Amino acid sequence: MAYLALKNLHLATIALTLALFVLRGVWMMVDSPRLQARWVRIVPHVNDTVLLASGIGLAVWMQQYPLVHGWLTAKFFALIAYIVLGTVALKRGKTHRVRVAAWIAALGVFGYMVAVAVAHDPLPFRR
């Protein structure tokens, strides 16, 4: 029961992370002042903290650890890539073109992480 609650929390925070990242990316592309709203600078970080904590909790519960199990190692390094790309997309990109490219790449990495999680395989697209 507790495992299911933790998994559902993790899945809910994943969905919210994606929704907020897409929204912030759209606002970035249209140069919306909404991107500077206080809640936009706080809520995603709070959600991502809960997402990370629930992911760590699931890893401990399943006794599956990054750098030991290939699929979690792949997710770990993909998460780092996603964070870097997201930062470039929403804050650090020097040009609009760089920010949009980083945003698209971050969405691709996000999709890869989801596929790895579902397949429990670092190469989820092979047949």
Buried (B, 14 or more C-beta within 10 A) or exposed (E): EEEEEBBEBBEBBBEBBBEBBEBBBEBBEEEBEEBEEEEBEEEBEEBBEBBEBBBEBBBEEEEBEBEEBBBBBBBBBBBEBBEBBBEBBBEEBEEEEEBBBBBEBBBBBBEBBBBBBEEBBBEBEEE
